[in-house]
């Protein structure tokens, strides 16, 4: 099953964990066949939030929500169950400085022709 591990850090710890450390952990997950994707994100001051209401698109500078901890990156993993996904998440280096939210990924429903159902 796929799980998304969302990495959150506060501004104080944004650079506390070097990319090389995260890349090494990602490579170990890839070597074991459990890593599907992983990427760090630029800081939240580069974010743009898009909202569509009544057919009108509105753009806002910054993240969707203002919180102390900000989304810093993600690891998309393949784990046999939530317990294994939590074990993987606990090894993500920035977990020592922030938090990692683990969420199961649900597939989009598609019909037999491959179109969304």
Secondary structure in CASP SS format (residue, H / E / C, confidence):
PFRMAT SS
TARGET T0000
AUTHOR 0000-0000-0000
METHOD secondary structure of the structure
MODEL  1
X C 1.00
X E 1.00
X E 1.00
X E 1.00
X E 1.00
X E 1.00
X E 1.00
X E 1.00
X E 1.00
X E 1.00
X H 1.00
X H 1.00
X H 1.00
X C 1.00
X C 1.00
X C 1.00
X C 1.00
X C 1.00
X H 1.00
X H 1.00
X H 1.00
X H 1.00
X H 1.00
X H 1.00
X H 1.00
X H 1.00
X H 1.00
X H 1.00
X H 1.00
X H 1.00
X H 1.00
X C 1.00
X C 1.00
X C 1.00
X E 1.00
X E 1.00
X E 1.00
X E 1.00
X E 1.00
X E 1.00
X C 1.00
X C 1.00
X C 1.00
X H 1.00
X H 1.00
X H 1.00
X C 1.00
X E 1.00
X E 1.00
X E 1.00
X E 1.00
X E 1.00
X E 1.00
X C 1.00
X C 1.00
X E 1.00
X E 1.00
X E 1.00
X E 1.00
X E 1.00
X E 1.00
X C 1.00
X C 1.00
X C 1.00
X C 1.00
X C 1.00
X C 1.00
X C 1.00
X E 1.00
X E 1.00
X E 1.00
X E 1.00
X E 1.00
X E 1.00
X E 1.00
X E 1.00
X E 1.00
X E 1.00
X C 1.00
X C 1.00
X C 1.00
X H 1.00
X H 1.00
X H 1.00
X H 1.00
X H 1.00
X H 1.00
X H 1.00
X H 1.00
X H 1.00
X H 1.00
X C 1.00
X H 1.00
X H 1.00
X H 1.00
X H 1.00
X C 1.00
X C 1.00
X E 1.00
X E 1.00
X E 1.00
X E 1.00
X E 1.00
X E 1.00
X C 1.00
X C 1.00
X C 1.00
X C 1.00
X C 1.00
X E 1.00
X C 1.00
X C 1.00
X C 1.00
X C 1.00
X C 1.00
X E 1.00
X C 1.00
END
